[in-house]
Amino acid sequence: MKQLTILLLMILSCCSLSAQQEKSYIKKGNDLYEQKKYDEAEANYRKAVEKKGQTLEGNFNLGDALFRQKKFSDASEQFNKIAEANNKNKNVAAGALHNLGNSYLVNKKIEEGIEAYKKSLMLNPKDEQTRYNLAYAQEMLKKQQNQKKENKNQDNNKQNNKNQDKKDQQNQKKDNKNADKNNQKSEQQQPDKLSKEDAERMLEALNNSEKQTQDKLKNKKPTGTKLSISKDW
């Protein structure tokens, strides 16, 4: 009986020492958190939860430290774990889900954040902060959807303009080709054009020919038709 009492005292003593160490790590983590030394705070919170994995304060603060370091995926995992482990404690689970929604939201997982906020409000409908965050996330989702729709319309317009430009270029090429054919045909039908020099030479030759003809006419005597007159008696 005496040995059992001693063993029990030793267990209680170990548990007390473990609890003291846990509180010490959490306190040190909190001090570092206040100094915005989030990475060092994380290390102390992890030591605290290693001593007693279900310690609520240590797990919550660990999630906050991860969030502050923008380790949003790790923070989401941490808060989700807290919510599942404390599903019978509505206030704790609601708080964890609220933080989970925040982690999703800043990580641009808006739809997941909305679902987390909704679950949190189901557990704690009076939480106005969660209600506000839900409305904010829903507005963000609406803007995101509108932006995607606008981008899609712009892409469609760009593609349509690109197709139209391509079609216009093809039509222009076709018109140019037809114009070249018409020009070639016109050139084939028209006589060869004379150069200025050729035209002057031909005019000079014509003038010379006409002069020579006139000179011949001047030098030649005219010959008449000889008439034979007969008279009826």
C-alpha positions in Angstrom: 0.0 0.0 0.0 2.9 2.3 0.9 4.6 1.5 -2.4 1.3 2.3 -4.3 1.1 5.7 -2.5 4.6 6.5 -3.4 4.0 5.6 -7.1 0.9 7.7 -7.2 2.8 10.6 -5.7 5.5 10.2 -8.3 2.9 10.2 -11.1 1.2 13.3 -9.7 4.6 14.9 -9.3 5.5 14.2 -13.0 2.1 15.5 -14.2 2.6 18.6 -12.2 6.1 19.1 -13.6 4.8 18.5 -17.1 2.0 21.0 -16.6 4.4 23.6 -15.3 6.7 23.1 -18.3 3.7 23.4 -20.6 2.6 26.7 -19.0 6.1 27.9 -19.1 6.4 27.3 -22.9 3.0 28.8 -23.5 3.9 31.9 -21.5 7.2 32.3 -23.2 5.5 31.8 -26.6 2.9 34.5 -25.7 5.7 36.9 -24.8 7.4 36.3 -28.1 4.1 36.6 -30.0 3.6 40.0 -28.4 7.0 41.0 -29.7 6.0 39.8 -33.2 8.7 37.1 -33.1 6.2 34.6 -34.5 8.7 32.0 -35.6 10.2 31.7 -32.0 6.7 31.8 -30.5 5.7 28.9 -32.8 8.7 26.9 -31.5 7.6 27.3 -27.9 4.0 26.5 -28.6 5.1 23.3 -30.3 7.1 22.3 -27.2 3.9 23.0 -25.2 1.6 20.8 -27.2 4.3 18.1 -27.3 4.0 17.8 -23.6 0.2 17.5 -23.7 -1.2 17.2 -27.2 -4.7 18.3 -26.3 -3.8 21.5 -24.5 -6.3 24.0 -25.9 -4.4 27.2 -25.4 -1.1 25.9 -26.9 -2.9 24.5 -30.0 -4.9 27.7 -30.6 -1.8 29.9 -30.1 0.2 27.7 -32.4 -2.4 28.2 -35.1 -2.3 32.0 -34.6 1.6 32.0 -34.8 1.4 30.0 -38.1 -1.2 32.4 -39.4 1.0 35.4 -38.6 3.9 33.9 -40.5 1.6 33.5 -43.5 1.8 29.8 -43.3 -1.8 29.7 -44.2 -2.0 26.0 -45.2 -0.4 24.9 -41.9 -2.7 27.3 -40.0 -5.8 25.9 -41.7 -4.7 22.3 -40.8 -4.1 23.3 -37.2 -7.5 25.1 -36.7 -9.3 22.3 -38.5 -7.7 19.8 -36.1 -8.8 21.9 -33.1 -12.4 22.1 -34.4 -12.6 18.3 -34.9 -11.1 17.5 -31.5 -13.5 19.8 -29.7 -16.7 19.2 -31.7 -18.6 18.7 -28.4 -17.6 22.1 -27.2 -19.5 24.5 -29.5 -17.7 27.7 -28.4 -14.3 26.2 -28.9 -15.2 24.6 -32.2 -16.9 27.8 -33.5 -13.8 29.8 -32.6 -11.5 27.3 -34.4 -13.8 27.4 -37.5 -13.8 31.2 -37.5 -10.0 31.1 -37.6 -10.1 28.4 -40.2 -12.3 30.6 -42.4 -9.8 33.5 -42.0 -6.9 31.2 -43.0 -8.7 30.1 -46.1 -9.8 33.6 -47.0 -6.3 35.1 -46.9 -5.0 32.1 -48.8 -7.5 33.0 -51.6 -9.6 29.9 -51.0 -12.8 32.0 -50.7 -15.3 29.2 -51.1 -13.7 27.1 -48.4 -13.6 30.1 -46.1 -17.3 30.7 -46.7 -18.1 27.1 -45.7 -16.0 27.5 -42.5 -17.7 30.7 -41.5 -21.1 29.0 -42.1 -20.2 26.1 -39.9 -19.0 28.5 -37.2 -22.2 30.4 -37.2 -24.2 27.2 -36.9 -22.4 26.5 -33.6 -22.5 30.1 -32.5 -25.2 32.2 -34.3 -24.6 35.3 -32.2 -21.0 35.8 -33.3 -21.2 39.1 -35.2 -17.6 39.0 -36.2 -18.0 35.7 -38.0 -21.2 37.0 -39.6 -19.3 40.0 -40.9 -16.5 37.9 -42.2 -19.0 35.7 -44.0 -20.6 38.6 -45.7 -17.2 40.0 -46.7 -16.1 36.6 -48.1 -19.4 36.3 -50.1 -18.8 39.8 -51.6 -15.2 38.8 -52.5 -16.5 35.6 -54.2 -19.1 37.7 -56.1 -16.4 40.1 -57.3 -14.1 37.2 -58.2 -16.9 35.6 -60.3 -17.7 38.8 -62.0 -14.0 39.4 -62.8 -13.7 35.9 -64.3 -16.8 36.6 -66.4 -15.3 39.9 -67.6 -12.0 38.3 -68.4 -13.7 35.6 -70.3 -15.7 38.2 -72.3 -12.5 40.1 -73.0 -10.7 36.9 -74.2 -13.7 36.1 -76.4 -13.6 39.7 -77.9 -9.9 39.4 -78.5 -10.3 36.1 -80.2 -13.2 37.5 -82.3 -11.1 40.5 -83.3 -8.2 38.3 -84.1 -10.4 36.1 -86.3 -11.8 39.2 -88.0 -8.3 40.6 -88.6 -7.3 37.3 -90.1 -10.4 37.3 -92.3 -9.7 40.9 -93.4 -6.1 40.1 -94.3 -7.3 37.1 -96.3 -9.9 39.3 -98.1 -7.2 41.9 -98.7 -4.8 39.4 -100.2 -7.7 38.1 -102.4 -8.5 41.6 -103.6 -4.9 42.3 -104.3 -4.5 39.1 -106.3 -7.6 39.9 -108.3 -6.4 43.5 -108.9 -3.0 42.1 -110.2 -4.9 39.7 -112.6 -7.0 42.6 -113.9 -3.9 44.8 -114.4 -2.2 42.0 -116.3 -5.2 41.4 -118.5 -5.6 45.1 -119.2 -1.9 45.4 -120.1 -2.3 42.4 -122.5 -5.3 44.0 -124.2 -3.7 47.5 -124.6 -1.1 48.1 -127.4 2.4 48.8 -126.4 2.8 52.4 -125.4 5.3 54.5 -127.3 8.0 56.3 -125.5 8.4 60.0 -126.0 11.4 59.6 -128.2 9.7 57.1 -130.5 6.7 59.3 -130.9 8.9 62.3 -131.9 10.8 60.2 -134.4 7.6 59.0 -136.0 6.2 62.5 -136.2 9.4 63.7 -137.8 9.3 60.9 -140.3 5.7 61.8 -141.2 6.6 65.4 -141.7 9.5 64.6 -143.9 7.3 62.3 -146.0 4.7 64.9 -146.4 7.3 67.6 -147.5 8.8 65.3 -150.0 5.3 64.6 -151.5 4.6 68.4 -151.8 8.0 69.0 -153.4 7.3 66.4 -156.1 3.9 68.0 -156.9 5.5 71.4 -157.3 8.1 70.2 -159.8 5.8 68.2 -162.0 3.7 69.8 -164.7 0.1 68.9 -164.9 -1.0 66.9 -167.9 -4.5 67.3 -169.2 -6.8 65.1 -171.2 -6.7 65.7 -175.0 -10.3 66.2 -176.3 -11.3 65.3 -179.9 -14.3 67.6 -180.9 -16.5 66.5 -183.7 -19.3 68.4 -185.1 -22.4 67.1 -186.6 -23.3 68.8 -189.8 
